[in-house]
Amino acid sequence: MRPAKVWPAWSAWPAWSPSPPPPPPPLCGPIPAPHDYEIPVGDLVAARSVKEGEGDAPDWILAAVTQHFAKTDEYEVEDVADDEEPVQGGHPNPNPNPNPHKMVLPSSGVIPLPKLLPDAQRRVELPAGTKVLAMYPGTTCFYEATVVLPPSKRKKENDYLVQFDDDDDEYGNVTPRVCPQVFCIMCPEVSYHDDDDGRFR
């Protein structure tokens, strides 16, 4: 398990709260970006790499976009776990590691993270039972998980309760874990559509 060196102040993300409410914009909570969306340099993403010595096993990590190659539709990303100092409020580190780990990935291997949090009065969220990629607590890695409780069912909390795959202890017990909305995204292999109530199925 990779230790966490980055935990952006996700609670400081701006809230989307227009009145009357139009359809939620892209990257508001779980709303994905358009297929032709160009991720700006500096934005945080979930980036797919391949673990050495483990075949094609995907390893989704928290990274920041450093360059976009339009001709090949590829992105250069930087592993934020290589930073010597934490990211503050989701902004790039002012004192980055001089030799960070960078990768060039196809656009299919880079998922932009939410840039807006849904307004509490109109929940735009993934319902219980949805398969997601969620950041495991204490790390900068994303793993497949299942939503146990969405934010609207968490009372005063504004985050997801998720159950990670293969996260049982030696006795077979599984403990649901908390994941902030900005680090809980749809699995790229799954298709969703927006229902009239703003939730995804």
C-alpha positions in Angstrom: 0.0 0.0 0.0 1.4 3.4 -1.0 1.5 6.0 1.8 -0.5 9.1 1.4 1.5 12.3 0.9 -1.4 14.2 -0.7 -4.9 14.9 0.6 -6.3 18.0 -1.0 -8.7 20.0 1.1 -11.7 18.6 -0.8 -14.2 20.4 1.5 -13.0 23.7 0.0 -14.2 22.7 -3.5 -16.7 25.2 -4.8 -20.4 24.2 -4.6 -22.7 24.2 -7.7 -25.9 25.8 -6.4 -27.8 27.8 -9.1 -31.5 28.7 -8.9 -33.5 27.5 -10.6 -31.2 24.5 -11.1 -30.3 23.7 -14.8 -28.9 20.3 -15.6 -25.7 19.7 -13.7 -22.5 20.6 -15.6 -19.7 18.2 -16.5 -17.4 17.3 -13.6 -20.0 18.3 -11.0 -19.8 15.3 -8.6 -20.1 12.1 -10.7 -21.0 13.9 -14.0 -18.3 12.8 -16.4 -16.4 15.2 -18.8 -17.4 15.2 -22.5 -15.4 12.7 -24.7 -13.6 15.6 -26.4 -12.8 17.4 -23.1 -9.2 18.5 -22.9 -7.9 18.3 -19.3 -6.1 21.5 -18.4 -2.5 21.4 -17.2 -2.4 21.3 -13.4 -5.7 19.5 -12.9 -5.8 16.4 -10.7 -6.7 13.1 -12.3 -6.9 9.4 -11.7 -4.2 8.0 -14.0 -3.9 4.4 -15.0 -0.4 2.9 -14.9 0.7 -0.8 -15.0 2.3 -2.4 -12.0 5.7 -3.8 -12.8 5.9 -7.5 -12.7 2.2 -8.0 -12.5 1.2 -8.3 -16.2 -1.5 -5.9 -17.1 -2.9 -5.3 -13.7 -4.1 -1.7 -13.6 -2.9 0.7 -10.9 -4.9 3.9 -10.7 -3.1 6.7 -8.9 -3.6 10.4 -8.1 -1.7 12.5 -10.6 -1.6 16.0 -12.0 -1.6 16.8 -15.8 1.6 18.4 -16.9 1.2 18.3 -20.7 -1.3 17.4 -23.4 -0.3 16.1 -26.8 -3.1 17.0 -29.1 -1.9 15.0 -32.2 -1.9 11.7 -30.3 -4.5 12.6 -27.7 -2.1 11.6 -24.9 -1.3 13.2 -21.6 1.8 13.5 -19.6 1.0 13.2 -15.9 3.0 13.5 -12.7 2.5 11.2 -9.8 1.6 13.5 -6.9 2.9 11.0 -4.4 6.4 12.1 -5.5 5.9 15.6 -4.1 8.0 16.4 -1.1 5.3 18.6 0.3 1.5 18.1 0.3 -0.8 19.6 -2.2 -2.8 22.4 -0.5 -6.5 22.9 -1.4 -6.1 20.9 -4.6 -3.6 23.4 -6.1 -0.1 22.4 -7.4 2.7 22.1 -4.9 4.8 25.3 -4.8 7.8 23.2 -3.8 7.6 20.0 -6.0 10.1 17.2 -6.1 12.7 18.1 -8.8 12.6 14.6 -10.2 9.0 13.5 -10.1 7.7 10.3 -11.7 6.0 11.2 -15.0 4.1 9.0 -17.4 2.6 9.5 -20.9 -0.8 7.9 -21.1 -3.6 7.8 -23.7 -6.7 9.8 -22.9 -8.5 6.6 -22.0 -6.0 6.1 -19.1 -6.6 9.6 -17.5 -9.9 10.4 -15.7 -10.4 14.0 -14.6 -11.6 14.4 -11.0 -14.7 16.4 -10.1 -14.2 20.2 -10.1 -17.6 21.1 -8.4 -19.5 19.6 -5.5 -23.2 19.1 -6.0 -25.6 21.4 -4.1 -27.0 19.7 -1.1 -30.6 20.5 -2.2 -30.3 18.6 -5.4 -28.2 15.5 -5.0 -26.2 14.5 -8.0 -24.6 11.3 -6.8 -23.9 7.6 -7.3 -26.5 5.4 -5.6 -25.8 2.5 -3.3 -24.6 -0.6 -5.2 -22.7 1.4 -7.9 -19.3 0.2 -8.8 -16.7 3.0 -8.5 -13.0 3.8 -8.4 -12.4 5.3 -4.9 -9.2 6.5 -3.2 -8.3 4.1 -0.4 -7.9 6.0 2.9 -4.3 6.9 3.7 -3.0 6.4 0.2 -3.0 8.1 -3.2 -4.3 5.0 -5.0 -7.7 4.3 -6.5 -9.3 0.9 -6.2 -12.6 -0.7 -7.3 -15.3 -0.4 -4.7 -19.0 -0.5 -4.3 -21.1 2.4 -2.9 -22.7 1.5 0.4 -24.1 4.9 1.3 -24.2 8.0 -1.0 -23.7 11.5 0.6 -27.5 12.1 0.8 -27.8 9.1 3.2 -24.8 10.1 5.4 -26.7 12.7 7.5 -24.2 15.4 8.4 -21.4 13.9 6.3 -20.9 15.0 2.7 -19.0 12.0 1.5 -19.4 8.4 0.3 -19.3 5.2 2.4 -17.8 2.5 0.1 -16.8 -1.1 0.4 -13.5 -1.9 -1.4 -13.1 -5.2 -3.3 -11.0 -7.8 -1.5 -10.7 -5.6 1.6 -11.7 -8.2 4.2 -9.5 -9.0 7.2 -8.1 -12.3 8.3 -11.5 -13.3 9.7 -13.4 -12.4 6.5 -14.9 -9.2 8.0 -15.3 -6.2 5.7 -15.3 -2.6 7.0 -16.9 0.1 4.8 -14.7 3.1 4.4 -15.2 6.8 3.9 -14.3 8.4 0.6 -14.7 12.2 -0.3 -16.8 12.9 -3.3 -13.9 14.3 -5.3 -12.1 11.0 -5.0 -15.0 8.7 -5.8 -15.6 8.3 -9.6 -17.3 6.0 -12.0 -15.4 2.9 -13.1 -14.3 3.5 -16.7 -15.6 0.1 -17.8 -19.2 0.9 -16.7 -21.8 3.0 -18.6 -24.3 5.2 -16.7 -27.1 7.5 -17.6 -28.6 10.4 -15.7 -32.1 9.7 -14.4 -34.6 12.5 -13.9 -33.8 12.6 -10.2 -30.1 13.5 -11.0 -28.8 10.1 -9.9 -26.9 7.7 -12.1 -28.0 4.1 -12.7 
